[in-house]
Amino acid sequence: MLFMPPSLSNAQQIALYQAKQIHTAYINNVKCHFGQHFARPCQSPSRLQKPM
């Protein structure tokens, strides 16, 4: 039996659609979690240096 690759007549459109989905998911993730990186030092006072 010989392997026959599937015909992808609209592969470019599929790739563009997938790229847009990945980009949108990345941007949404950054928007939702970006502030958490700045809030970490405030949430853990043991990391801050104590005044002498």
Backbone torsions as a table, in degrees:
resi	resn	phi	psi	omega
1	MET	NA	131.4	-177.2
2	LEU	-99.2	135.3	179.4
3	PHE	-75.5	129.5	177.6
4	MET	-116.3	113.5	179.3
5	PRO	-65.0	146.8	-179.1
6	PRO	-68.2	149.6	178.3
7	SER	-79.9	119.2	178.7
8	LEU	-111.0	83.7	-176.1
9	SER	-72.0	-28.2	-179.3
10	ASN	-121.3	44.5	-176.7
11	ALA	-64.0	-35.7	-178.5
12	GLN	-65.5	-40.9	178.7
13	GLN	-67.1	-38.0	177.7
14	ILE	-64.2	-43.8	-179.6
15	ALA	-64.5	-40.3	178.4
16	LEU	-65.1	-39.6	178.5
17	TYR	-64.1	-45.1	179.4
18	GLN	-64.7	-40.5	178.6
19	ALA	-63.2	-39.5	178.4
20	LYS	-65.8	-39.5	177.5
21	GLN	-63.4	-43.3	179.9
22	ILE	-64.6	-43.7	-179.8
23	HIS	-62.6	-44.4	179.9
24	THR	-63.5	-42.4	178.9
25	ALA	-63.8	-39.5	179.3
26	TYR	-65.0	-47.1	-179.1
27	ILE	-62.8	-43.0	178.5
28	ASN	-62.8	-39.1	179.1
29	ASN	-65.1	-43.3	179.4
30	VAL	-63.7	-42.6	179.9
31	LYS	-63.3	-37.2	-176.9
32	CYS	-77.5	-32.2	-170.2
33	HIS	-116.0	3.5	-175.5
34	PHE	-65.3	-40.9	-177.4
35	GLY	-68.8	-21.7	-178.2
36	GLN	-65.5	-30.4	-179.4
37	HIS	-69.1	-32.7	179.0
38	PHE	-81.5	-23.7	-177.3
39	ALA	-82.7	-16.9	-175.9
40	ARG	-58.6	-47.0	179.7
41	PRO	-62.9	-30.6	179.7
42	CYS	-74.3	-29.9	-176.8
43	GLN	-79.9	-24.2	-178.8
44	SER	-117.9	91.8	-177.0
45	PRO	-66.6	-16.9	179.8
46	SER	-68.7	-22.1	178.8
47	ARG	-77.6	-22.8	-178.5
48	LEU	-77.1	147.0	179.3
49	GLN	-75.9	137.8	179.4
50	LYS	-82.6	141.6	178.4
51	PRO	-67.8	146.5	-178.3
52	MET	-87.8	NA	NA
